[in-house]
């Protein structure tokens, strides 16, 4: 039973860490919108928010950064 418990605990810790990262990303978006004081419609503003979220959720994916920077407005 101990190996099963260890497996379940490992899964729950990984799930909890992923959830914490998603919550942090939502706080970053909320903060960016609050500091900008304008609607979520400006292209550069949207690109900045996407870049911030990708930096939090996909820290090891270097292919996404140039794609976001080269998005057309």
C-alpha positions as CSV (number, residue, x, y, z in Angstrom):
1,X,0.0,0.0,0.0
2,X,2.9,2.3,0.6
3,X,4.0,2.5,-3.1
4,X,0.4,3.3,-4.1
5,X,0.3,6.1,-1.5
6,X,3.6,7.5,-2.6
7,X,2.3,7.6,-6.2
8,X,-0.9,9.3,-5.2
9,X,1.0,11.9,-3.1
10,X,3.4,12.6,-6.0
11,X,0.5,13.1,-8.4
12,X,-1.3,15.5,-6.0
13,X,1.9,17.5,-5.4
14,X,2.5,17.9,-9.1
15,X,-1.2,18.9,-9.6
16,X,-1.0,21.4,-6.8
17,X,2.2,23.0,-8.2
18,X,0.6,23.3,-11.7
19,X,-2.5,24.9,-10.1
20,X,-0.4,27.4,-8.2
21,X,1.3,28.4,-11.5
22,X,-2.0,28.9,-13.2
23,X,-3.2,31.0,-10.4
24,X,-0.1,33.1,-10.5
25,X,-0.5,33.6,-14.2
26,X,-4.1,34.9,-13.6
27,X,-2.8,37.3,-11.0
28,X,-0.2,38.6,-13.4
29,X,-2.9,39.2,-16.1
30,X,-5.2,40.9,-13.6
31,X,-2.3,43.1,-12.4
32,X,-1.4,44.1,-15.9
33,X,-4.9,45.0,-16.8
34,X,-5.3,47.1,-13.6
35,X,-2.1,49.0,-14.2
36,X,-2.9,49.7,-17.8
37,X,-6.3,51.3,-17.0
38,X,-7.7,50.6,-20.4
39,X,-9.6,47.8,-22.1
40,X,-8.0,44.6,-23.2
41,X,-7.9,45.6,-26.9
42,X,-4.5,47.2,-27.7
43,X,-2.3,44.7,-29.6
44,X,0.9,45.5,-27.8
45,X,-0.9,45.2,-24.5
46,X,-2.2,41.8,-25.5
47,X,1.3,40.7,-26.7
48,X,2.8,41.7,-23.4
49,X,0.2,39.8,-21.4
50,X,0.7,36.7,-23.6
51,X,4.4,36.9,-23.2
52,X,4.0,37.2,-19.4
53,X,1.7,34.2,-19.2
54,X,3.9,32.0,-21.5
55,X,7.0,33.0,-19.3
56,X,5.2,31.6,-16.3
57,X,3.5,28.5,-17.8
58,X,6.2,27.4,-20.3
59,X,9.5,28.5,-18.9
60,X,11.6,26.0,-20.9
61,X,9.9,26.6,-24.3
62,X,12.2,29.0,-26.2
63,X,10.3,28.5,-29.5
64,X,7.3,30.5,-28.2
65,X,9.1,33.7,-27.3
66,X,10.1,34.7,-30.9
67,X,6.6,33.7,-32.1
68,X,5.0,36.0,-29.6
69,X,7.4,38.9,-30.4
70,X,6.8,38.6,-34.1
71,X,3.0,38.6,-33.8
72,X,1.4,41.0,-36.2
73,X,-0.8,43.8,-34.9
